[in-house]
Amino acid sequence: MKLLIQGGRVLDPSSGRDEVADIAVGAGRILAIGAATAGFEADRVVDAQGCWVVPGLVDLCARLKEPGFEHEGMLESEMAAAVAGGVTSLVCPPDTDPVLDEAGLVEMLKFRAERLNQARVLPLGALTRGLNGEVLTEMVQLTDSGCVGFGQAERPIVNTQVLQRALQYAATFGHTVWLRPQDPWLGQGVAASGALATRMGLSGVSVAAEVIALHTIFALLRSTRARVHLCRISSAEGLTLVRAAKAEGLAVTCDVSIHNLHLIDVDMGFYDSRAHLQPPLRQDKDRQALRAGLADGSIDALVSDHNPVQPDAKAQTFAESEPGATAVEMLLGAALKWAQQDGVDTMQALRVLTQGPAHVLGASLGSLQSSVGRLVEGGVADIAVIDPSGEMTVDASCLRSQGMHTPFEGWALPAQVRCTVANGQVAFSA
């Protein structure tokens, strides 16, 4: 399909481009930004006047619920939700059923996703077989099958020697290890430790759980020189350690979820299971530190932490409910709301959704490295057309995701996605 996106304000944080221009698309690539090439005749014209035209968003944490959890979500529904939110690339953790620890499983997932012609799925392979934290997977084979990195999702490696060997192996072959820093013994609660959790009688997860895990990871990085991406930093103390590790020269990147960016423990209300999340919602000082870290670049990316949960699993007491929330459709609005509230430049708000996550993925993107998360002539045509004057009022019953639970219910989020182009095809149009 030949596509012309006409008259929009083109914003690209990677190049600093900010101008009103047309974008011509053909054969899945951006043919021109500005004047279309001679003889170009569009099959479809998208009127983008008054809109922003930005790189397709990159979400580093979105569970798609396949294989194994189709009762909570399916590729069709979750990828439809993604492109409705302007997201064109999704990293999915390996805690599917079966776990993504074999090349054939990864290839099957990518084949299913590619047939839908919507968002690009970038799987993480399991770091250990079955995520059991004991035997390392065949990382080279998993990389060849399409994995962009290796992690444990929410399953920690208790044996530090196994983690050390995993980092050594990954460093040898240039793989990135994705870890959520949480001590397995101190991290068994359901809410952030503090006065509120104590009054509510909920088991707490202390900041020490994150801090201890970070100290362990950084100590191992000094000897292995591996590259680690830290998933969903949640505390001010944890962020301080990340800043120090980066200043030291360790190969570390990190992200934060939209939930910890906007919400705190009091948003649990009267045991509202929609706010049962991992990591848990912490106190306001942590939220403020995370917002500042995202603004100054200490945190590399903002993620949706999309994890749809079936109604029965949420209709339990807070402590017994399944953690998780539907979120991918709110990623853009959450970023722009943060920018409005804190006086953050629009380019920085877009950067943590495009250039930042693309930098985290780096060489694992292969031939796509030069074009994912950016707008470049000759690059892959992943584009979102956004109406900045629009507004999204979050109504769970109207979300495209199969999950129906979000702590942002009723929130008014700025901007609306008018059109999403994924790999040169119109994947969503409002």
Sequence and secondary structure as in RCSB ss.txt:
>XXXX:A:sequence
MKLLIQGGRVLDPSSGRDEVADIAVGAGRILAIGAATAGFEADRVVDAQGCWVVPGLVDLCARLKEPGFEHEGML
ESEMAAAVAGGVTSLVCPPDTDPVLDEAGLVEMLKFRAERLNQARVLPLGALTRGLNGEVLTEMVQLTDSGCVGF
GQAERPIVNTQVLQRALQYAATFGHTVWLRPQDPWLGQGVAASGALATRMGLSGVSVAAEVIALHTIFALLRSTR
ARVHLCRISSAEGLTLVRAAKAEGLAVTCDVSIHNLHLIDVDMGFYDSRAHLQPPLRQDKDRQALRAGLADGSID
ALVSDHNPVQPDAKAQTFAESEPGATAVEMLLGAALKWAQQDGVDTMQALRVLTQGPAHVLGASLGSLQSSVGRL
VEGGVADIAVIDPSGEMTVDASCLRSQGMHTPFEGWALPAQVRCTVANGQVAFSA
>XXXX:A:secstr
  EEEEEEEEEETTTTEEEEEEEEEETTEEEEESS  TT   SEEEE TTSEEEE EEES B   TTT TTT  H
HHHHHHHHHTTEEEEEE S SSS S SHHHHHHHHHHHHHHTSSEEEE EESBGGG SSSB  HHHHHHTT   E
E TT     HHHHHHHHHHHHHHT EEEE    TTTT  SEESSHHHHHHT  EE HHHHHHHHHHHHHHHHHH 
 EEEE     HHHHHHHHHHHHHT  EEEEEEHHHHH  GGGGTTT GGG  SS    HHHHHHHHHHHHHTSS 
EEE  B    HHHHSS GGGS      GGGHHHHHHHHHHHHT  HHHHHHTTTHHHHHHHGGGGGGGTTTTTS 
 TTSB  EEEEEEEEEEE  GGG SSS    TTTT EEEEEEEEEEETTEEEEE 
